Amino acid sequence: MAMTLRVSGLQMFVGSDVGENERRIMAGIERAAGDCVDILLTPEGSLSGYRADFDREEVAAAVERVRAAAANVRVGLALGTCYKEVEDDQEYCYNQVRLYTPEGECLGFHAKILRCSSLNHPGTGEMRDFVEGRLRTFDWRGIRLGVLICNDLWATPGFTTMPNPYLPWKLKQMGAQLLLHAVNSGGDLRHRPFHQSSTELWARVLQIPIVHVNAAAEDRPVNAPSGVTRADGTSVVAAPERGEQYFTCEVPVGE
């Protein structure tokens, strides 16, 4: 049965200042509340900064404030942040999207699986900095959501030394009806055609819509547009490619 999910995306500047990142996300939550959205999606690493050398307690406290603010205005949140989990007195650093209901309940997180590393030095970069996540789906009031982070969808040439696990296809096999894609892909425009066509092709082949939000760059356009791609691979929303942007869209699911 066809359903509709009202989704907002926040293309925002992402830096290493957690307080400044938090301020930008809080402003996005206010806008999403005014638009009565179901879920606000933020970019990869949007709260912590796209890095592993952050203070665990500072980020954990900021996550809680953002969660509480979204719950206060009944906005669901797909929050891109790096996060350090403590398990059996051991600290593990993940690159996550944390999913919260409008009531503030944490449904869990997706942690980046297809982490980037140098072709000349496999196993370095993100493969060294972040623990590999586990693929799963999330039940959002009868809609099955899949979440991916940046290279999880693309397996970009030049940045991928792991075998391509075709994660979008696997999510479809697991019953996903909508993909949320948090991105922080930089500004090298040589990758733009590959990123865009990959998103369009996965949406069309899988017959499920994809909501994608990139981090903004101050001095250049993004190399992967933020917006919403329909299940037929066409764009229903394409945010401006420069600077901070915000969009809201009614996304049909299960057509």
N, C-alpha and C positions, 0 to 999 in steps of 0.2 A: 504494500500500500504506500502511495506517495505521501511524503511528509515534507515540511519546510523547516529549515533551521535559519534563524536570523544571526548572521555572523559579522563581526567587525574585525578589521585588521589594522594594526598600528605599525606603519613603517617609520621607525624612529632612529635617531642617532644613538649609538651604543658605544660607551667608553668604559674606562676602568673605574670611574667614580660611581660607586654603588648608589650613593645618595642622589646624584643627578639622574642616573638611570631610573631610580625609584620615582622621582618627581615626574618624569616623562610618562611612566606607566600609569601613575595615579591620574594624570591629566587624561590619558586615554580611557581609563575606567569611567571617569566622569562623562566623557563624550558618549561612551557605549551605553551608560545608564540613561542618558537623554534620548538615545535611539532605541531603548528597550530591546537590546540584543540578548541572545542566548549565550553566546561565547565571544570573548575578545581574544584574538590570537596575537602574540607578540613575537619578535624575531628571536633567532638563536642567540643565547647568551645575553638577552636584553637586560636582565637585572644585575647579574654578577659582572657583566663584561664577558667577552668571548676569550676566556683565559682560565688557566688552572691555578694561578698564584693569587687567589683571593682569600680573604679571611672567612673561615667557615661560619663563625658566630655572627659576623656582620651580615653575611648574605642570608643566613637562616632567619635572623630577626627581620630583615627587609622582606623576605618571602611572607612571613607571618603578617606583617603590616599590610602588604598588598592583598593577601588573601582576605583579611578582615575587611578592608575597604571595598573590595569587590562584593563580598557577601552582604555588606551593609546596604548596597544599592541593588542587590540581586542580579549581578552580572556574573555569568560563568567565565572561567579564565583558563586559557591554554598558555601558560607562562613559560617562556623560554628563559632558562637560567642554568648556569653551571652550579653544581651543588655537591657538597661533601656529606655523604651518608656515613654514619658510624654504626658498624655492625660487629658485635663481639669485641668491642674496644679497638677495632681496626677502622681506619678512615679510608673511604673509597671516594674518588672524585669522578663525577659523572657530568656529561653534557646532556641536560634534560629539557623536556617540556613537561611541566607539571599541570595536571588537569584538575580543575576545581568546579564543582557545581555552583549554581547561583546562591545556594545556601552556605557555601564555603566548605563543603565536604571534599576532601581530596580523594579522587578516584584512582590515584596512582600516577606514575610517570612513565614516559618513554625516554630512554637514554640512547644517544646516538650509537649506532652499530657500525656503519660503514665509515669509520674514522679515517681522516686524511693523513698521509705521510709522503715524504719525498721519494721519488722513484729511485734516486741514488742512495737513499738511506731508509729502506723499508723498516717499519717498526718504530720510527721516530715520530715527532709531531704529536698529533692527536692520539695516535696509537700508544704513545708513551704516557701522555698526560691524563687520558680519560679511560675509565673502565668500560668495556663493551656492554651495551644494554641487551635486553631480551625483548623480542618482538611480541606484542600483545595488542588486543583491541579493547575498547572501552564502551560500555553500554550507557548511552546518553538518552534516557527517557524513550527507549524504544528504537533509537538510532545507533547503529554500530559504527563507532569512530575508529579510524586508524591515524596514527601520528608518526610523522617522519621528520628528521632534522637534516636539512641541507643535503649533503652528499648521499644520505640514505636513499634518496630518490634517484639521484643522477649517476653515481659512480663516475665522476668526471675524470676524463683522461688527464694524466699528469699529476693527479693528486690521490690516486687510488692504487694501492699495492695489494689490497686484500681481494680475494675472488668476489665477483659481483653476486650477491645473494638474491637479487631481484626482489627487494623488499616490498615494493608496491604490489606486485603480483601475489606475494605471499599473504599480504594483508587482505587482498581480495578473496583469496582462498579461505581466509579465516572469517569471512563474512563482513568485512568493512564495507560500508555504504557511502562514506565520505572520508577524504583524507585531509588532515591539517598538516601543513608543511611550513615549519619555522626555518628561516634562512638567514645566513650571515656570510654572503659569498664574495664580498669585495667589489672592486670596480674594474677588473680586467675585462674589457668589452669583447675580447676574442672568444670568451666563453658564452657570451649572450645568446647566439643562435642555438647552441647545444642545450643550454639550460631551458630556454623557452620551448623548443621543439620537444624535448624530453617530457616536460610537464604536459604539453598538449597531447602527445602520443599516449602517455600512460593513462590520462583521463579517458581518451577515446577508446583505447584497447580494453581497458577495464570497465568502461561504462560507469564510472563514478566521478563526481565532481571533486576538485582539489582547490582548497583555499590556501594561498601561499603568501607569506609576508617576509620581506627582506629587511635587513638593517639599512638605514640611510647612510649615504656618504655626502660629506659637505661639498666636495670639490668636483664631483663627477656623478653621472647617473649610475644606478645600480646595474649589475650585469645579469640580474634575474628579476623580472618585474614582480611587484606585489599585486595581488588581485584574486579573482575567482575564475577558474576554468570549468566550464560545464562538462557534463558526462559525454558530450559529443566532441570534446576537444576544442571548442570555441571559447573565446573570452567573453564573460559577462561583465566583469569589472577589471579595468587595468588602471592602477594608480599611477599618477605622474612619477617619473623615474628619478627625479632629483629632490633631495630634501625630505623633511618629515611629511608624511601623508597619513590620512586616516580614511577608511572606507567602511561602508555598511552594505550588506547585500542579503536578500532573501535567497537562500540556496535550496532548490528542490532536491530531495533525496528519495531514491527508490522509484524513480520514474520508469 
